[in-house]
């Protein structure tokens, strides 16, 4: 149950080099001189899809040819396969919906471990359990008693920053942090460690890395990208592929401890309008080439054996069914000879297709369709399409030959079960060398945005206060795709071996002769030289991380209040900001002496301390080396802020990052540019006065409307008036007193003419917070509401609160958005954050109206 939360108000004082990239291809597309004819249009007169031109895409260097042994193995396997066995090879099935024995009946080409998949559904399964299941899959897939030609299935796990589905697997920084570190050699070493731990537990394939650039920072997948700059994404993405697989043509290629790389997501996933998952990409062909063309050419050129097809649309066309891209550009332009995988349920978006029936996607170029619990129906429909000739033998043989070729290259046709393969060593999982590498990567990923007064590094012998909800929080520092899909459901027990940022700081400070105190809310008493406040985004993944505005915390100023209190105590403040993307944090930067973008540093929180805390005698142990590979916004509405934009105007550009050797004072930043979503600066609608773009109107008993302007206004008939009054101290003028005379229904409305969509905030449990004081109890019903345009509102009766509230005492009332929605407010077109009406005599003072997210665990109910 939710409950109405009313709290006394306490007064609080506030104090406040990357590579260049040039477009690939000619200035203009080749001219299409063919005349328009009826054949260029569909049956209903709709234009045919736009053309693509494979010859202008960046072509990678040719890869070494396969050995004669690989060709012979593939030919032999293909020759002994029945048509049904071939069709089964074209299925990748979610492991949550099968058991090994299913492979004896239908020899799938791949078992796919989606995020949240574990052996026998056990999240605590260890490396021995994973290896045992790998052997069971292998035995079932090669059982000679099974139907058709038998070849083992790939077992492919979805990863983002390590084999994190496996308990005890090393959790590295997310790609956005590796991008900031900027070292291709480091990225390759990280990928090698990921491959070693994956292969050690049985799987032979990882769906990683993400090669896409990310252009809209509202997306929930920004942290999976290395950079917004194509050249950086290409360089580091190629290094990651090489680290997973080894160098093509070398003796190490796809030999233990290497695994197959299924790079994602071809093409343009980070380019969708609005940053939406599976959204529409409006760019033309040159736009696709300039942004993602280079990185996928790098992935293919470095030998990626699989690519995951994009579930997005391009100019309205579902890419899973778009042959000009999947066959024309990918095969002819980029020269890709590996396996093209379908993504989860993406075929359902293709015209004339369903999630369990889509020959169109196969004919367009997808070699393996993704299936969940619908795999039996999908397989049956593929068999029917083959029997009816809608799926040809030539196309099936083409796809299966590619699948078998990659399996032969990876050694799956060699007749060795997973536990007996090179690298199948459980000791590799969470190995000390991998933890040391994760720590190195974490410290190299840190970007210093501000260091006024040279507060960092923390000197030897300092008295250090560590605060903020991210300080001792493994979930916040590891982020999404960690043990579970969203990364939110994990506990400390799920993350063995993790060192939190607080634990790392404490060890470093004490080693240098100082003291460290953890106080999440900063209330610890005593004298401190410096406070390190660790805060930022909660974990998220994919669409659940999409946001409307880059404002870090609209409607929630508890971190700002904390920083202000610390500075009032004379304590130097350091912000360590955890996030999966650059966000608008101008107020927090202003309130901090030093500000560090720590991204999502992974399991080794000590890597943060390595840089920000000095050693004995205040010697610098490690300097800052990270540089921004994503532009940092100056305003909260700079969603698509990329270094080659014509109107490029960041707060900090790509390539920015201070070091201890480089001293630069960051001047006071503009705090009035956070109102990107139309909800007022930081979600504040009223702060002693209406915030832009909101205005306050008085609606009198005679039907007239009077806007509040100046210090005092009254309606023509005298039924309602408003006057500036004091809030916390005499003469501060930080509140507004409103008097209703009781003649007949009268009201006030705080509103804007610009609608705002609060659907996401509604779903996330946000509430409206009102700070007010009862000056005269009401003699009649009082209703409070939210407005959504003419004739649209949701009102709730709040009379009991005003009757019970102590007179002349400021109160803060939280009313969930859901209460107003239940009464008819359409929060997808929200316009009025306050509608207060009564038909009786009543006087109230108003100080603040804002949108807030209740604290974790708080239960709110409607009045």
N, C-alpha and C positions, 0 to 999 in steps of 0.2 A: 504493500500500500504506500502511496505517496502521502505526505503530510505537509500542510502549510507550515513553512519555517519562518518564524519571526525572531529576530535576534537583536539585542541591544547594540547600538553603534558606538564604537570606540573611535575617538578622533585620531587621525593619522596625519603626520606631516609628510610632505613630499619634497624631495630634492632631486631636484633633478640634475708567368711568361710563356704564353702558349705559342704553338706553331701557327703560322698563317695558313689560310685555306682559300683557294680560288675555285670558282665554279668549274665543273668538268664539262667538256663538250662545247660545241659551237654556240655562238650567241643566239642563233635561231634554230628551231627544229627544221629538219628537212621539209621542204614544201610538198604538201600532198596535192598533186595536180589532178587527181581523179575527180571527175564530176560527180556531184551528188546524184544518187539514183535511188530507186525504190529499194534496192538491195541493201542500202546503208541504214535502213530503218526497220524497226521491228514490226510485227503484225499490227500493232496498234498505232503505228506512226511515231514511236519513240526513237530518238536518235540512237545509233549504235554507240558503244562505249568509245571514249577517246583512244587514239592510237598511242602506242609506245614504240620507241625506236631503240632496239637492243644495241645497235652499232655505236651509239653515242655514250653508252654507260662505261664506267672505268673497268677495263679488263685486267684481271690479275695475271701474273706470270704463270706459265704452264707448270703443272705439277708433274712429278716423276710418274712414268707409266707403271702399271701394276706388273708384278713378276709373273712369269709363266705359271708358277705354282698357284697363285691366286686365281688366275683365269681357269686353270684346270679344275680347281676345287669348286668354283662357281658353276661351271658347265656341268660337272658331275651332279651337284646338288640339284640344279634346275631340271636336269633330265629325269631324275627319279621322282619328281614331285607331281602329285595329282593336281588337277585344277583347283579342287577344294583346298589343298595344302597351300597352293600359291596364294589364293585369296586370303587365307588365314594369316599369311605373312604380311599382308597389307593392313593388319589390325594392331593398334597399340591399345592395350586394355588396362584400365585402372586396377591396381593390385588389390584395392579394397573390395572388388567385386568378383574375385576369382580365388580359387585354391589351386595348388599345383596340379591336381588331378584333371582340371579342366584342359590343360595343355595336351593331355593324352587324346582328347577328343578333337580339340581345335588348336593346332600348333601355332599360336599367335606369333607375330613377328617381334612384338615388344611388350613387356610388362612395364607399365609406367607408374612410378611412385609419385603421385601428386603430393603437394604439401599436406602434411597431416596423415600420411600413409606410413604404417609401421608393420613389422612382422606380427601376424596374428592380432593386429589392432592394438598392440601393447607399446605405449609410448616409452616404457622403460626397457624395452628390448635392447640387449647389448650386442656387441660386435659378433659374438658367437651365434646369437640368434639370427642375425642377418646372414651370416655365412651359411648357416644350416638351411635357411629358406632358399638361398641362392642355389645350393646343391639340389634341393628338392625341385625347384623350377627347372634346373638343367636336366635332371633325371627324367622328369615328366615330358619335357620337350624333345628328348632324344630317345624315348622308350620305343624300341623296335616294334612293340605290340600295338603302338598307336597307328592312326590312319595316315596314309600318304607318306611322302618323303619327310624325314624328320631332321630338323636343324634346331639348335638351341635358340631361345628367345633372348633378345637384348633385355637387360633389366636396367631401366633408365630412371634416375631420381632427379626431381626438380630441386635445384640448388640456386642460391643467390650469393652466399658468402661463406661457403664451407658445406660439409656434409652434416648439416645441422639437424636433420631428422634423426640422426643417430645420437643417442645419449652419450656424451663424452667427446663428440666430434669437435674439432677446433673451430671456433667462431671468429672469422676474420672481419675486418672492417668491410662495410658495404662498398660497392663500386664507386660511389660518389667520393668516398674517402680515399680509395686507391687512386682515383683520378686526381685528387688534390695532391697526393704524394708525387704523382707524375713520373714515376720511374718504371719503364717497361721491364727492366730486369726484376724489380720487386714484384710487379704484377705476375710475371712468369713464374717466379718462385712460389708465390701464393697459390697459383693454379696447380703447380706441381704437387704441393702439399694437399690440396683438395683432391686431386686425382689419387694420390697415394692412400688417403684415408677412405675414399670411396671404394677403390679397388680392394683394399684390405678387408672390407666388410661384405664383398660379393658383387654389388652392382658394377656394370661395365660401361656405363654411359651416364652423362650428366646433361640436363637441359640448362646449359649455361655456356658462355656469358651472354648478357644482353648487349647487342652491338648497336642498338639504336641510340641516336642522340635524343635528348629530351628538350623540347623547346618551350613547353608551357609548364611552369612550375606549380600549377594547381594540381597536376597529375599526382596520383598516389604511387607512381613508379619512378619518380625522378632519381631516387637513390640507387636504382638498379643500373643507371647509366654512368659512364665514366665522365662525360662532359656534354655540354651544349655545343662545343666546337668539334666539327666532324673530323678534323685531322687528329685531335687528341683521342677521340673515341676510336678511330681507326688504329692508331698506334698501340693503344693499350688493349683494345679488344683483340687485335691480332696476337699480342703477346700472351694474353690469357688462353687463347685457343692453342697456341704452341705449348704453353705450360701443361695443359691438360693432356694433349695427344703426343707431344714430341714433334720434332721437325720432319716434315714429309721427305721421304727419300733417305732418311738416316736410319741406323739400326735401332734407334730408340722409339721410332714412330709406332704408336699403338702397342707397345710392349710394356709389360708391368714394370713399374707401377703407373702406367698411363691408362686413361679411359677415353672413350669417344666423346667428342664435344658436339652437342646439339645446340648450336647458337640460335638466339632468338632476337627479334621476331621479324621475319621478312614480309613486309617492309613498312616502315613509317609509323610504328606504334607510338613513338614519342611526339608525333607531329599532328595528332588529331585535334580538331577544333575544340577549344575549351579544356584541353588536357584530359578528355574523357576516355576511359577504358572502352575499347571496341567502338570508338567514335568514327567520325568522318574526317578525312584528310582533304583539304581544299586546294593544296598546292598543285601546281602543274608539274609536268615531268621533270623540268629542270630543277624545280624545288626538291623533288624526291632525290634526284642525283646529287645535288649540292649538299644535302643533309645526310642521307643514309647511304648513298651510293658508295662512298669511299670506305666506310666502315665495313659494309658487307663484302666489298671487293677484298678488303684486308682479311676478313674472316675466311673467305673462300681461298684466297691466295695462301693463307697459312694452314690450309688443309682441313678446315672444318668438314666433318663427315656427314653431319646432319644440319638442317636448318628447320626451324619451326615457322610455319606460315602464319602470317598476321591475321588476326580475327577482325581487323579494322576494315573500313570502307575507304575507297579512294574515289572522290567525286561521285559518291553515292553507290559505287560498285563494291559489293562484298569481295574482298581479295581472295578468299578461299575458293572462289569460282572463276577467277580472272586469269585465263590462260596467257594473255599477252605479257603478264608479269611473271607468273609462276613457271611458264615454259619459255616464252620469248626472251625476257630479260635475264631470268635466272640461269637458264641452260645455255642460251645462245650468246647473251651479252657477257655475263659473269663467268660462264664456263663451269658452272657447278655440276659435279658428277656424283654427288652423294644422295642422301635420302631426304626428301621434303616431307616433314611431319605435319599433320593437321593438329590444330589446337582444340582445346576443350569446347565441345558443343558449337564450334564456329560454323560448321556446315549448315546448321539450322537457319542461318541468316542468308544462305545462298538461294536465289529464286528456284522454285520447284523442288526444293529439298526439305528434308526433315532431319532431326538429330540422329535418326537411325536409318536414313536412306538418302544417299547423295552421290550418284554416279558423276554428276557435273563436276564436283571437286576433284575426283580422280582423273577425269579426262582433262581438266585444266592443269594438272601437274602434281597434285598431292599424291604421294606414294603410300602413306600410311594414315588411315583415318583414326581419330581418337574416339574411344568408347568407354563408357562407364557401365552402369547396370543394364544398359541397352545393348550390350555387345552381341547377344544371341540374335536379336532382331536385325542388327546391322549386318551381321555376317550372313544371315538368311537372305536379306535383300541384295547383298552383293552377289550371292550365288544365283539369285533369280535374274539379276541384270546380266550376268555372264551368260546364262542359258538363253536369254532373249536376244543377245547380241548388242545390248546397250553398253556393255563393258566388253571390249574386244580382247581376244587372246594376245594380240600384239601389245596393247597397253599394259595388260597384266604382266606379261613377261618382261617388259621394260622396267616396271616398278620392282618386280621381284629380283631381277638381275642386279639392280642397284642395291637392294637390301642385302642380298647374299654377298655382293662384292665388299660392302662395308664390314659385314660379319667376318669375311675371310681376312680382310686387312687387319681386323682387330683380334684375330686368332680364335674366334668362336667356333670355327669349323675344325679345329685341331683335335677335338675329342678329349679335352681336359676339363674336369669339373672346376667350378670357381674356387673351392677351398684348396685346390692343388696348383693353382696358377701362380706365376711369379707375382710377388707383392701381396699375396693373401696372408698378411701378417697382422694379427690383431694389435700388436704392440705399436703399430704406426698410428693408430687412432688416438688423438690427443697427445702425441709424442712431445717430449720437452722441446725438441727442435722446432716443431710446428708452433708451439706456444710462444717460443722466443721470436719466431717470425711474425706472429700475430701482434706481438708487442711492438716490434720494430715498425710494422705497417701502421699501427695506431699512432705512434708518435710522429711518423713522417706525414701523416694525413692532416695533422692539426694546422689550421690557418689562423694566424694572429691578425685580427682586424684592427685592434686598438691596444695601445700600451702607454697611455699618458702617465707621466711622472715615473716611468720605468718601474711600475709596480711589480712586473714580472722580470726575472724569475723570483719566486718567494725566497728570501734570503735565509741563510743558515741561522738557526736559533730562533726563528720567528714563532710567535703565538698565532696559530691559524684556526679560524673558525670555518668549518665546512657546512654548507647549508644547501637547501633546494631538494626537491623531490627526486632529482636524477642522480644525486650523489652516491646513494647506496642502493641503486635500483638496476639490477642486471637487465631487466626487460627494456628499459629506456636506452641503455647503451648498446644493446644488440639489435633492437628494432624488429621489423617484420621478417617473415621467412626464417624464424628461429624456433626450432622444434615444432612449431605449429605454423599455419598459414599466416595469421595475423600477428603472431608473436605476443599476444596479450594474455593468453591463457596459461602462461608458464609461471612456475614458482622457482624459488632458488634451488629446490631439489631437482628440478628439470635441467639445471644448468651447472653440473658439477665442474669444478675447475675454474669458474669465472672469478676474476678479481675485479671488484667494483672500483669505480674512480675514487671513492672515499678510502677504501682499503689501500689503494696505491698511494694516495696523498699522505695518509697517516704514516705508512712505512717510510716514505721519502723524507717527510718532515722530521720524524724522530731520528732517522739516520743522520740528519744534519744538525741534530742537537736541539730541535724545536719541539713544540707540543701541538697536537691537533685535536680538535673537539668537533664531534658531529652533532649538529642541531638543525634538523630539517627546516624548521620554521625560523631559525636564526635567533631564538629567544634566550639562548644560553648566556648567562651572566659572566662577568669577568672582563679582563682587558685582553684585547686581540689586536695584533698588528695588521692583519689582513683577513678578509673573508672571501672564500671561494664558493660561489653560488652556482650549482650545477642544475640546469633545468632545460626544458625543451619539449619536443613532441612525444606523445605516447606512441607506442608501436602501431603500425598499420601496414596493409599491403593492398596493392591494386586499387580497385575502385573505392574501397572503403577508406582510402586515404585521400580521396579527392576533396578539395576545398574550394570555397567561393572567393576567398580573398587571401592574399599573402600576409595579412596581419596575423602575427604569431598568436595573440591571445585576445581576440575581440571580446570585450565585456568582462575580462578577468584580469585584474591588475595586482594579484597577490604577489607576484614576483617583483613588480615595480615597487610595491609598498615595502617589501622586504629589503630591497636594495636601498630604498630611501631611509629606512630605519637604521640600517647599518652605517650609512654615510653620516647620519645625524649623530651617531655615536663616535664619529671620528675614525671609523675603520675603513681602510682602503678596500675597494671591492673589485673582485675579478669574476666575470661571468664566463662559465664554460657552457656553451650552448649546444645541445644535442638535437640534431634535426636531420631529416632525409632530404632537405632541399633548402635553398636560401629563402629566408622569410624577412618580412618587414619588422625590424626590431629597433627602430630608431630610439624610442624611449628607453629601452633597456640598455642600448649602447651609451646613451647620454648618462644614465644612472650608474655606469660602471667605469672604473678607472682603466680596466683592461677587459677586452672581449675576445674570446677564443671560439671559433667555429670548429667544433669537435666532430661534427657529422654523427655517424653511428659507428663508434670505434671498435665494437666487437667485445670479446671476452676479456681482453687484457687492459683493464682500467689503469694499470700501472704505467702503460705507455703514455697516458696523459700526464701523469705525475713526473715522468722522466724529463719532460720538457718544461713544465711550469714551476717545478720546485728545484732549487739549486742544491748542490751537494755541500759537503763540509767546506768551510771557508768561503761559502757563497759562490763556488765555482760553477759555471754553467755545465750541466751534464750533457744536454742535447739542445741545440738551437731549433727554432721553428724553421721548417723547410717547405711546408705546404703552401701551395698557391691555388687561388680560386680557378676552378674549371667551369663554374657556373657563375654568371653575373649576379651580384648582390643588389637587390632592389632599393631604389631611393624612395619609391612610393609603393603602397600596397596594391595598386592596380597595374603594376608592371609584370603581368603574368608571362607574357612572351617578351623576354628581355634577353637578346642574344647579340653577340659581339659584332655581327655583320649586318645588323639592322641599320637602316638609313637614319633612324632617329635614336640611335643608341645613347642612353643617358642613365647609366647605373650609378649607384652609390659607390660601389667598389667593382672595378672591371675584372674580366677574366685575366688571370696573371697576377692579380694583387695578392699580397701577403707579406706582412712585416717580419722582421727577424730581430734578434737582440742587437745585431750590428747596425740595423737601420732604425733610426729614431725618427718618428713622425708623429706630430700631435694631431689627433682627430678633433676637429672643432665641433661645437654644439650642432646637432643635427635637427632638422625640421621634424617636429612631432605632429604636425597637423595634416599629414598626408596619408593617414591610415584608413580613411573612410572609403575604401574601394567598393565595398558592397552596398553602400548607401545606408548603412546602419549607424552612422555617426562615427566619430573617431573612437576606435577600439570598442565599438558596440555600445557607446554611451549616447543616449538620446537626449538626456537632460542632465545638466550639471550646473545647478544654480540658475542657469538660463537654457533655453533650447539649443542643442548643438546643430550645426549645419548638416543637412538641409531642412531640419524640422522647425516648425513654427507652432506656437501655442495660441489657440483661439478660445474665447469665452462665448458660450451659447446661452443667451438670456431666456427668461420666461416668455418674452414677447416674440421670440423667434429670431431676433437679430444676433449677428455674430460680431464680436469685437476682438481684434488681434491684440496680444500682449506686446506692447512696445514701451520702452522707457522704464520708469520706476513704479508707476501705479496706473491702473486702468480700471474702469467700471462700466458696466453695460448701461445703456440709455435708460432702462427702467429700474436700475439699481438692484436687480435680482442677483447679480454676481459681480465680484470684484477680485482683483489680484494685486498684491503689493510685495515689493522686495522686502525680505526680512532677514534676520540673522540665523545662522546655523549653529556653529559651535562656540562662537564668542561674540560679544557685543560689537556691533559695527562691521562685521565681516561681510554682510550682504550676500551670503551664499545660499539663500533659500528663497522660496516664493510662498507667500501666504495667500490662500484662496478662501473667500467667504461666500457661502451660498445662503441666500436670505430666506429660502423656504416658501416663496410665493407659489411656485409650481415647478415642474421639472426643469432643472438647469444643469449645465455640464461644462467641462473643459475637454479639449481634444488637442493632443500633441501629434502632429501629422506632417507628412511630406507628400508631394504630388508624385514622387517617383516610387513605384512599387519595388519591393525587395522580396526575394525568394528565401524564406526561412525553413523550407522543407527539411533540409539536412539538420538544422539546429533542432527542429521538432523531433526528428528521429533520434537524435543524439541525447535527448532528455534535457535540453536547455530550459531555462526559466527566465521570466522577467523579474528583475529585482527593483523594488521601490523603497526609497528611503524617505520617510515622512514622519510627521508629528501631529497628533490630534490636539487641536487648539480648542475645539468645542464639539462635544459628542453629537452625532447626528440624531435628528428627530424625524426619521424616515429611512426608507431603504436606500442603500448606497450600492451602486454597481460599478465594477471596473471592467474594462474591456480592451480588446485589441481590434483595430480596424483594418479592412482590406478593400477599401473603395466604396463607392456609393451603394448603399443597401447591403453591405457585407460587413459583419462584425460578429464577435463572440464576446458575450458579457457574462460575468459571474457576480453573484451577490456576495459582497464582502462586508456587509453591515456588522456582523458579529465581531469582526476584528476591531473595527473602530469603536464599538461599544465596550470592548474588553481591554483595549490598549490603555496603558497608563497615560494620563493627561500630561502634556508638556514634556514628554520624553521621546527622543528620536528612536524610531524602530526601522528595521530593515525586513521587508516582507518578500519572500520568493514565491511566485505563482508559476507553476509549470506551464510551458507553452501549450501542452496537451489539454489543459483545462479550457483554454480559449478555443482550441480547435474542436473540442467536444461540443462547444456551444455554437459552432457555426463559422468560426473564423477560418478563412482560407489563407493559410500562412505561405502559400506559394506566391501570393501577391500582397504581402503585408505592407501597409502604408502608415498605420497609426499605432505607436507603442503605448499610448495612454489615452483612454476614454474614461472619464470619471463623472458620474451623474448621480443626482439625488433630487428628491422632491421635498426635502425637509430642510430645516435650519442646520447648518453644518459649517465648521471651519477646520481647515487642515493646512499644514505647511509642507511643501515638497522641496527636497534637496537633490535627489538623484533618481534617474531611471536608466537602467541598462540591462543588457542581455548577459546572462551568466550561465556557466555550466556548473551545477552543484558539485560539491566535493564527492569523491568516491565513497559509496556506502550510504550517502544521505538519502532518506526517503521522503518524498514530498507528496502531498495529496492536495486535491482541489479544495477550496474553501467550502 
